[in-house]
Amino acid sequence: MKKICICGGGALGHVAAGYIAARSKAEVRVLTNHPERWSRSISVHTPEGESLIGSLSMISSSAKDVVTGADVLLFCLPGFLIKEELEKVKPYLGTDAYVGTVFSSTGFFFEALKILSPEQPLWGFQRVPFISRVVEYGHSANLLGYKSGFNITVEHVSDVEKSQFADWVADAFGRPVHLLRNYLEASLTNSNPILHTSRLYTLFSDWYEGVRYPSQFAFYDTWDVSSAQRLIRMDKEFFDLLDVLPVTKGYLPTILDYYESHDAESLAVKLSSINAFHGLLAPMKAVDGGWIPDFSSRYFSEDFPCHSLPHLRPCVRDDRQFVDHHRHHRSGIAGNRQGIGIQRGNDCRSHHIRSLFRRQDFPAFGHYSNGVVHSRDSPFPAYQVPDVHHCTFIRDNIGDFPGARISPYGE
């Protein structure tokens, strides 16, 4: 039986640990900053009304205790904690331990490729396997929804070993698994990074310091056509980026296809009627006089600065940079890598949430000319990209997958 170490004590960490342990698919260990709050027995309540009880073999804040000897690691952490956790576990990893993430668009692979050995097996889910909520920290959680199947990627092992590991994931998580071509296909998804941010923009685009809302908004239950239109346009720009990257065409469904919709109106109806999303509230906090956006929420701290897109510059035509619309005004809710700050412009008529896709935030990896992005460090030209600007991907003819190597943020 494999030994798996769940790194992180959030909702997904609770459900993954309890679900795998209850079904006796692995010996489960938990690496958490609060081991004293955890029980050795954790219960997971499923949508079918079952209560799965899983027994954990080890719970510790010491990576040495729980990572040593582990066959598999699963990071259930927000993006801003990935780098620190990788450095924490690195000294205790076995050379054949599969280090992975429950959600690859946190930037996990970009950090892992810089920090860990180039031979270290890596893996990750394209989307989270469960919709999860903690009931009692360290003791119980709700599994609110499953995916019908999982897309995962595995790197740095042979094709046979990839297939064998995928079979284990399918067995451990109880759903069929499809292997993706490379880590880009797991890291670049049109899920939370545009789902949440499009809705936040619509909810809070009129907010500035001093504004109070009378109540906390529903996040999904009142999803409107305006939010759906913005999501569709951001999704279109996201697919423009994919067109110039080494990913399999069609590996990812569009937002409309994924939610079985055909326009903004039907998408709004769909998103407002998903049972697993019912009752979820917007990230807000009560203050004197009403409610304001809660910028400490993961919806802000995670989905604006820490998903995988900031590891790439937007590779789309200037006239289609709808995502960059958020950065065009000095006014608004401005994000940065350290947190979310508030700025109010002098001549603003409206206030906008600005994403982190600002060109000045990224180092110049190369230069653009005649439809080609050239690397400063490589004699190999990048892909031919007609009428596309500000790309940072570089074709180096190296790496574990065919195509281009993506330069990590800050490298």
N, C-alpha and C positions, 0 to 999 in steps of 0.2 A: 504493500500500500504506500502511495506517495505521501510525503510530508509537505503540506502547504502552509506558508506563513502569510497571513493576511496583514498587510501593513496599513494601519489606519482604523480608527474606531468610529467612523461616521455611519450613516444609515446603510450604505452599500457594504461596508465592512461587517456590520452586524448580520445582514441578511446572507451575504456570501459565506461567512463563517458558520452560521447556524445551519444553512441549507446543505452545504457540503458535508458537515459533520453529522447531521441528522440522517443523511442518506448513506453514511459510512463509505464515502467515496475517497476519503483521504484522512490522514491524521492532521488535525487543524490546530495551528498555533496563531496567536494574535500578538502583533507588535503595536503597542499603544502607549501614549503618554500617561494614561490613567489606569494602570492595571488593577489598582485597589478598588476600582468601581465595577470591575467585571466579575461575573459569576463564571464558574467552570461549566455551567449549563446555560445554554441560551435557546430561547424559543422563538420560532418564526411562524407568524400567522399568515396563511395563504389566502388567496381570493376564494378558494373552494371551502374555506372554513376549517381547514386542518390546522393543528398546532404541531409543528415539527420541533422536536427537542434534540439539540445537538450538544455533544460533550466535547469541550475544548481540551486539548492535551497540555497546552502551555500558554500562559499569558504573561507578558513582560514588557517593560519599557527598555530592556537591554537587547540590542540587536544581536549581541554575542550569544545570548541565551536561545533566542527563537529562530535566528537566521542560520546559525551553524547547523549543517546537516539537512537543511530544507531542500527539497527537490524543486519546488515551485514557490515563487513569491508573487503576490497579487497586490499591487498598490491600489488602495481605495482612498485616494487623497486628492485635494484640489491642486491645481497646477502650481501655485506659488510654493507648495511644500515638496514638490517632486525632487528638485535638485538636492535639498538638504537631506531628504530620506535616502536618496541614492548614495550620497556620500557616507551616510550613517551605516548602511548595510554592506557597502562595498568590501570592507576588510574581512567579512565573514561568509562571503558567497563561495559556494563550491563552483568549480570551473564549468560544471555541467548543470548548474541550477538555472531554471528558466525564470527570468525576471520579467514581470509583466504588469499591465495596468488594466483596470476595470473600464477605463474610458480614455482612448488614445489621443483625443483632441486636446488634452491638457498640456501637450507639448512633451509628453513622457519620452518619446523616442529621440527627439532632438537632444534632450538632456542626457539620456542614457548613452547615446552614441558618443558623447563627449567625455562622460565620466567613467564609464565601465570599460572593461577590456574589450577590444574589437572581436574577441572570440566568444564573449559571454552571450548565451542564448537569450533572446528577447522575444516578448510576445505581447499582444494586447487586443482587447475588444474594440471594434469600431464604434459601437454604441453600448451603453450600459446594459447588462443582461437583465436587470430587474429594476422596477420602480419601487423604491424602498423608503420607509419612514421608521425612525426609532420610536418605540413605545416607552420603554424604560431603559435608560442607558446602561449598557453592559449586561442586560438581562433579557430583553425581548424587543422584537421589531416586527413591522408589518411588511409583507411582500405584497405590494398592491397590484403588480402586473408583470407578466412575462413577455419576452419576445418569442415569436414562433421559431426562430432560429438565430444563430449568431454568426457574424462575420468576424474573423480574427486574422491576425497576421503573426507569423513566426519568422524570426531572422537568426542568422548565424549558425544554422544547422542544415543538414542535408535534407533533400526533399522527402526521403523516407522518414526521417525523424520528425519533420514538420507534420506529416500525415499521422504518425503515431501520436504525437502530442495533441493534434486536433481531435483525434478519437478520444483521448482522455478527457479533454475539455467537454466534449459532447456528453460523455458519460457522467462527469462530475456535476455539470450544470443542467443535465436533463433535456437538452435540446440539440437538434442537428447543427453542425458547424460547417461553414464554408471558409476555405482558406483564400485570403486575398493575395494579390501579386507581391505587394511590398508594404513597408510601413507607412508610406504616404497615403495609401488607400485606407488605412485605419486611422491615420492622424487627421486627414482632411475630410471633415463631414459637415453636412448642412443641418446639424442638430442644435444643441444648446447654444453654441456661439452665435448663431443668427436667430434661432427661435426666441431665446430670451431677450436678446438685445433689440430686436425689432419691436417686441411688445413693450419693453422698458421705454423706448423712445416715444412710442405713442402715448403711454401713460403719463410720462413726466416731461415731455418736451416743453410744457408751459411753466415748469417749476423754476423758481429762483429763491434765494435766501429770503425768508420772511413769509413765503406762501405756506398756508396750512390747508390740508384737505380734511373734510369733515369725518371721513371714515377710511378704513383700510380697504383698498380695492381687491376684488377677486382678480386673479391673474388669468386663468383660463376660462372660467364660466362666463365671463362677459367679453370674450375675445371678439373684436369687431372687424368690420371690413377694412378699415384703415390700417389696422395692425396686420391683417392678412395681405393687403397690397404691398406694404413695406417688406414683409417677409418674402413675398414672391420676387420682388425686385432685387433684394439682397441675394436670394438664391440664384437668380439669373447671373449676377456678377460673379458669384462663387463658381458657377460652372464655366464662366469665361476664363477664370484662373485655371481650372482643371484642364481646359483645352490645350494649354501650353506646358503641361507637366507630364512626366512619364507615368501615367496611370492608365488603367484599362478603361477605354471608353464605355460608359454605361455601368461602371462598377457601383455607382451610387444612384438611387432614384432621385428625381427632383422632389421638392417639397410637395408639389401637387400630386405626384404619383405616390409618394410615400403615404400621404394622408387620404388617398383615394378621392381626390377632389379635382375640379376642372377649372375653377376660377376663384377669385378672392371671396366671393359670397359663400360658395360651398366649403372653402377652406375654413372660413370663420365659423360656420356651423359645425364642422367636424371638430375643430380644436375646442370649441366650447361645450362639446357633448361627450368627451372621452371620460369614462367613469373613473379611471385611475387618476385623472387630473382634477376631479371634482373637489371643490372646497379649498384648493390651494390658493393662498393669498399672495398679493404682491409684496415685495420686500419693502416694508414700511415700518416706522416706529412711532409710538405715541409720544408727543411732546405737549407742552403747554399750548392750548389752543387748537389742537387737532393732530394731524398725522403728516409726516414728511417721509421722503425716500430714505431707506436704511442703507447707506453706502458701505456698511460693513458686511452686508449680505453677500453670499457667494454669487448671487446673480450679477452683482457689480464686480466684486473682487476677482471672480473666476472668469466670467464669460467675456468681459471686456479685455483685460490684459493678458490672460494666461492660457488661452487656447492656442492651437497650433498656427493659426494664420499669422500672428506676429512674427513667426520665424521666416516668413516670406513677405516680400513686398507685394502689394496688389499688382498682379500682372494682367491688367485690363486696360482698354482704351480710356483715355481721359474722359471722354464724353459718356462713359458708362460707369464711372466710379461712384455708384450710389452709396456704397458703404462709406466712402470718404465724405459723403454729404455731412456726416456728423462732425467733421473736423473743419468745415469751411467757415464757421462763425466763431469769433472769439468768445461769444457768450455761451453759456450753457454749463452742462455737467461734464467736466473734463476728466478723463481717465489718465492715470500714469501708472507706471509699474509698481510704485510704492503704495498706491491707493487711489481713491477717488477724491478729487478736490472740487470746489465750487468756484466758478468765475462768472461774473456778470458784466457784459459789455456795456459801453456807454450809449450806443445807438441801436440797441437791439429791439426788434419788434417781437421776436420770439426767442425761445431758449432751447438749445439742442444738446442732446447727449452726443458727445464726440467719441468716436472709437479711437483706438490706438494705431490705426493704420496711417500714421503720418509719415511721409517719406523721410523727414529729417530725423526720425527715431532710429533709422537703420543705417549701418555703415555701407559705404559704396564698395560692393564686392567686385564690380567690373564697370564697363561702360557700354552704352547703347549706341549703335550706329547702323544705319541701313537695314533696320529690321533684325539685327543680330545683337545679342548681349554677349560681350566678350569678358572672359575672366582675366583679372590682373595676374593670376598665378598659374594659369594653364594655357598651353598653346592651342587647346581644343576650343572651337567656337561653341556657343550655346545653340539651342534649337533656333531655327528660322522662325521669327515671330513678327509677321508683317503688322505694322501700325500698332505695335504694343510697346508700352513704355515701362521703365522702372522695374525691370525684372531682376531678381537676384539669383535665380537658379543658374548653375554652371555645369556644363557637361565636362566631366573630368575623366570619363572612361574608367572610373574606379567605383568601388562599392559592391554590395552584395546583390544588387538587382540591376537589370538592364536599364539604361537611360541616364538620366541626369542625377547628379548629387545636389541635394538642397543645402545651401549654406545656413547653418543654424544662426539664430539671432545672437548678435554680439560677438560672433567669431571673427 
